[in-house]
Amino acid sequence: MLKKERVDYIFDELEALYPEVPVPLDHKDPYTLLVAVLLSAQCTDERVNQVTPALWQLADNPFDMAKVAVEDIKAIIRPCGLSPRKSKAISELSNILVDKYDGAVPKDMALLEELPGVGHKTASVVMSQAFDVPAFAVDTHIHRLAQRWGLTNGKNVVQTEKDLKRLFPIESWNKLHLQIIFYGREYCTARGCDGTICPICTTCYPNRKKPKKVKKP
């Protein structure tokens, strides 16, 4: 397959498999999504969804969260890992939202990235899923799949994001990000496929005999 053929096939296959894609992280507004995405770093969405109900009982808005002791936040989110860093970030960003933005999550990528604990990937998820602004959040999983499918030679998620944005129409980015995640979890996992097993890998590269070596970000 030529790259254009691979892009068209992958796009059509993902759309056929996942015509509807729910947001994996439970949330009710931009703030709770922001916190949930922050918690999901090096943690599964399932674990985050198990933890956040107790956190929302404690505080589900920046005004209330800013009043909660960091230690109390840390005690609840400990199962998500990195709890000292994440609890401090949640407390600090809540205070910033209250003091600087009247409690609202800014609808701006650069301003989001200025918040404690919020990197480019987290900001991209919030922009796309909370505000429906086109963004293509690329994590290590999407980076790995994009390499297996011959969509990028990027050595890091920054280059992979640029390549994916160039290959796919802007109106598809928000949904496609989720479609790739769902496909990766179901068919092209880190241990379940090495570039020679899942339907997309074998269709795009039917003659590939050796595992695809992925450039780690």
Secondary structure, DSSP 8 states (H G I E B T S, - for coil): --HHHHHHHHHHHHHHH-SS---SS--SSHHHHHHHHHHTTTS-HHHHHHHHHHHHHH-SSHHHHTTS-HHHHHHHHGGGS-HHHHHHHHHHHHHHHHHHHTT---S-HHHHHTSTT--HHHHHHHHHHTT--------HHHHHHHHHTTS---SSHHHHHHHHHHHS-GGGHHHHHHHHHHHHHHTS-TTT-SSSSSHHHHHH-TT--S-------
